[in-house]
C-alpha cells in the first residue's frame, strides 16, 4: 500500500483529532465536572457556616424579640377576662358595664346569653336594656369601645320612648367579652 505524504498528513490529523476528542470526553471533562461538584460542595458548606455565624451573632436580637413577645403577651392577657369559667366572666362583664353606666345611662335589665366561640375564641355575651338620652348613650358606647378589655357590641337596637322628647331612648345592646380560651379542635361547640 502506497500512501502519499498528503494522505499521511490527513491520517495524522484525523488520529490527533480522535485522540484529542477521546482525551477531552474521557479525561478532561470528568475531571472538570468533578472539580465543579467539589467547588459547589465547598461553596454550600461555606454558606452554611456563614449562616450559622450570622445566627450566633444575632443572639441579642433574639433576646430583644423574646422580650417584645413577653410584653405583647402581657398586654394581650390584660385584654381578656381572667376568669376561666363563663359564668364568672359574665359577672365580671356585668360589673364592668355597670361601672361604664355610672352617670350616663340607667340599666333596666341584664341577661346573660349562652357563651359561644367567635373566630376560635370563647365569647361571653350579655344583653342589657338601657334608658337614656342620645348624648349619654354615645358616651356609654365610647366607654365600652375604649376600655382596656376587648369588648364588642354585637347588636344595638334603639327606639324612642317619649314622643315629645325624641332624644329619650330605650336601647337594647348585646355586649361580648372574651376569655382567653381557644376553641378545641374536633369537639362540638358550646
Beta strands, then each sheet from edge to edge (+ up, - down):
strand 1: 106-112
strand 2: 116-118
strand 3: 121-133
strand 4: 151-160
strand 5: 168-182
sheet 1: 1+ 3- 2+
sheet 2: 1+ 3- 5+ 4-
end
